[in-house]
Amino acid sequence: MTLDKSLKVRAGSIKSRNVLNRAERIKRLMDLDKWTEQNIVLGMAKVRVPKISLKKKKKVKKEDEADDKKKKKK
């Protein structure tokens, strides 16, 4: 059976996870100084996952290309 095009995962469309596993949560809590070795794993504090938004960079025109375009118009 084939997979429909709408169900395929594209390389660029990988979404950020909104749930961390236990080891990731403990590491994050240690970074925030909210975790010690005496703490119990059950009832662990919630950890907010930072969302990263990637903005597209604006293309900067090179001066040479701009000069070439001006010359072609004349």
C-alpha positions in Angstrom: 0.0 0.0 0.0 1.3 3.5 -0.8 1.4 6.5 1.4 -0.6 9.6 0.4 1.4 12.7 -0.4 -0.4 14.7 2.3 0.8 12.3 5.0 4.5 12.3 4.1 6.8 14.2 6.4 8.9 16.8 4.8 12.4 17.5 6.1 11.7 21.2 6.7 8.4 20.8 8.4 9.6 19.1 11.6 7.8 20.8 14.4 9.2 21.5 17.8 8.2 19.1 20.5 6.0 20.4 23.3 6.7 17.5 25.7 10.1 16.7 27.3 11.1 13.2 28.5 12.1 12.7 32.1 15.9 13.1 31.5 15.4 16.3 29.6 13.1 17.7 32.3 15.6 16.9 35.0 18.4 18.5 33.0 16.3 21.7 32.4 15.4 21.9 36.1 19.1 21.6 37.0 19.9 24.4 34.7 17.2 26.5 36.4 18.5 25.5 39.9 15.2 23.9 40.8 16.4 20.3 41.1 18.6 18.6 43.7 19.6 15.0 44.0 17.3 14.6 47.0 14.2 15.4 45.0 11.8 12.6 44.1 11.1 12.0 40.4 7.4 11.6 41.0 5.5 14.9 41.2 8.3 16.7 39.3 7.7 20.4 38.5 6.5 21.3 35.1 9.0 22.7 32.6 8.1 25.2 29.9 9.5 24.4 26.5 10.8 27.5 24.7 9.4 28.0 21.3 11.9 29.0 18.7 10.6 30.8 15.6 12.9 31.1 12.7 12.7 34.2 10.7 13.7 34.4 7.1 16.7 36.6 6.5 16.3 39.4 4.0 18.4 39.1 1.0 20.9 41.9 0.7 21.6 43.1 -2.8 25.2 43.4 -3.7 26.4 46.7 -5.1 27.8 45.1 -8.2 24.4 43.5 -9.1 22.7 46.9 -8.6 25.2 48.7 -10.8 24.8 46.0 -13.5 21.0 46.4 -13.5 21.3 50.2 -13.8 23.7 49.8 -16.8 21.3 47.5 -18.5 18.4 49.9 -18.2 20.3 52.7 -19.9 
